[in-house]
Amino acid sequence: MTSSRTKDVELACRCGGVHGVLRRASPSAVNHCICYCDDCQAFAHHLGRADLLDVHGGSDIVQAAPADVSFDRGAESILGVRLSEKGMFRWFSGCCNTPVANTLTPAVPFVGLSGALFQGAFDQVGPVRAAVQAKLATSPVTTGETGAVAQARMFAHVARLLLGWKLRGKGWPNPFFEAGSLAPRRPVTVLTPAERQALRATCGPPTARR
């Protein structure tokens, strides 16, 4: 049961084939940010979903504990891709190419849920705390979210979250990795350097692509 301050939030891909829940959500329990890094942009272009990027090339991300995320329908449709051999695991719905999440290795209790899964319903996770990697945006981003104070506050918030998740064992169960073998639950494709470079040509300011 959730308290009056927390609430379970429904997650769904564009076609509804992948459906799940973020449990016990609240602004203090997650981190809502916008990421402008060229890898997040490349991921959207790889899926043919550049329509999900904002006008500056940003991706809405809600960072949460793996144990608070689960899928009750369509988990078998989730696929993974890495933009390089050591890149983040980036998960998407094979049914409609909706980005689902990004993760590091299962040793790090972290899931960056795609804002697309929330379908605009961000009230329970709160406003964007800060923008990340704004220097790689496709056009200048001039909001308070890019300022040094907002960035410092966000990183302090994330550090507290990660420490708490680690201490409370909230890395498991993990919707994307097996507990025993630590292997990905779903197939993961690794892009070739040429494929990644081709995607990068569509991302960020020209100086970032040289």
Residue pairs with C-beta under 8 A, 6 or more apart in sequence:
2 8
2 23
2 24
5 26
6 24
6 25
6 26
6 29
7 24
7 25
7 26
7 124
8 21
8 22
8 23
8 24
8 25
9 21
9 22
9 25
9 118
9 121
9 124
9 125
10 19
10 20
10 21
10 121
11 18
11 19
11 20
11 21
11 22
11 69
11 71
11 113
11 117
11 118
12 18
12 19
12 20
12 117
12 119
13 19
13 74
13 93
13 95
13 96
13 98
13 100
13 116
13 117
14 93
14 96
14 97
14 98
14 116
15 93
15 95
15 96
15 98
17 73
17 74
17 77
17 93
17 95
17 96
18 71
18 73
18 74
18 75
18 77
18 78
18 93
18 95
18 98
18 100
19 71
19 72
19 73
19 74
20 69
20 70
20 71
20 72
20 73
20 75
20 117
20 175
21 69
21 70
21 72
22 30
22 62
22 64
22 68
22 69
22 113
22 125
23 68
23 69
23 70
24 68
25 64
25 68
25 124
25 125
26 124
26 125
26 126
27 125
27 126
27 127
29 64
29 65
29 68
29 161
30 62
30 63
30 64
30 125
30 126
30 161
31 62
31 63
31 129
31 154
31 157
31 158
31 161
32 60
32 61
32 62
32 63
32 122
32 125
32 126
32 127
32 128
32 129
33 61
33 63
33 128
33 129
33 130
33 131
33 132
33 154
34 54
34 58
34 59
34 60
34 61
34 128
34 130
34 131
34 132
34 145
35 58
35 59
35 61
35 131
35 132
35 133
36 56
36 57
36 58
36 59
36 131
36 132
36 133
36 134
36 135
36 136
36 137
36 141
36 204
37 132
37 133
37 136
38 133
38 136
38 200
38 203
38 204
38 208
38 209
39 83
39 87
39 88
40 58
40 59
40 61
40 102
41 50
41 53
41 57
41 59
41 136
41 138
41 202
41 203
41 204
42 83
42 196
42 199
42 200
42 202
42 203
43 59
43 81
43 83
43 90
43 99
43 102
44 50
44 52
44 53
44 59
44 99
45 199
45 202
45 203
46 81
46 83
46 191
46 199
47 92
47 97
47 98
47 99
48 97
49 97
49 98
49 99
49 116
50 202
52 59
52 99
52 114
52 115
52 116
53 59
54 60
55 139
56 134
56 137
56 138
56 139
56 140
56 141
57 136
57 137
57 138
57 139
57 203
57 204
58 131
58 137
58 141
59 99
59 114
59 115
60 114
60 115
60 116
60 118
60 122
60 128
61 102
61 112
61 113
61 114
61 115
62 112
62 113
62 115
62 118
62 122
62 125
63 110
63 111
63 112
63 113
63 158
63 161
64 111
64 113
65 109
65 110
65 111
65 161
65 165
65 170
65 171
66 103
66 106
66 109
66 110
66 111
66 170
66 171
66 172
66 173
66 174
66 175
66 176
67 109
67 165
67 169
67 170
67 171
67 172
67 173
67 174
68 170
69 101
69 111
69 113
69 175
70 173
70 175
71 78
71 175
74 93
74 95
75 175
75 185
75 186
76 186
77 93
77 94
77 95
78 91
78 92
78 93
78 94
78 100
78 176
78 185
78 186
79 91
79 92
79 93
79 94
79 186
79 187
79 188
79 189
80 89
80 90
80 91
80 92
80 176
80 184
80 186
80 187
80 188
80 189
81 90
81 92
81 188
81 189
81 190
81 191
82 88
82 89
82 90
82 188
82 189
82 190
82 191
83 90
83 191
83 196
83 199
84 190
84 191
84 193
84 196
85 190
87 190
88 102
88 103
88 104
89 102
89 103
89 104
89 176
89 184
89 188
90 99
90 101
90 102
91 99
91 100
91 101
91 102
91 103
91 176
91 186
92 98
92 99
92 100
93 100
98 114
98 116
98 117
99 114
99 116
100 113
100 114
100 117
101 111
101 112
101 113
101 114
101 176
102 111
102 112
102 114
103 110
103 111
103 112
103 176
103 177
104 110
105 182
106 171
106 174
106 176
106 177
106 182
107 171
107 182
108 162
108 171
109 162
109 165
109 166
109 170
109 171
110 162
110 165
111 174
111 175
111 176
115 122
118 125
128 145
129 145
129 150
129 153
129 154
129 157
130 145
130 146
130 150
130 151
130 153
130 154
131 141
131 143
131 145
131 146
131 150
131 151
132 151
134 141
134 146
135 205
135 208
136 203
136 204
136 205
136 208
137 204
137 205
138 203
138 204
138 205
144 150
164 170
165 171
172 179
173 179
175 185
176 184
176 185
176 186
177 183
177 184
177 185
178 184
178 185
191 199
200 209
201 209
203 209
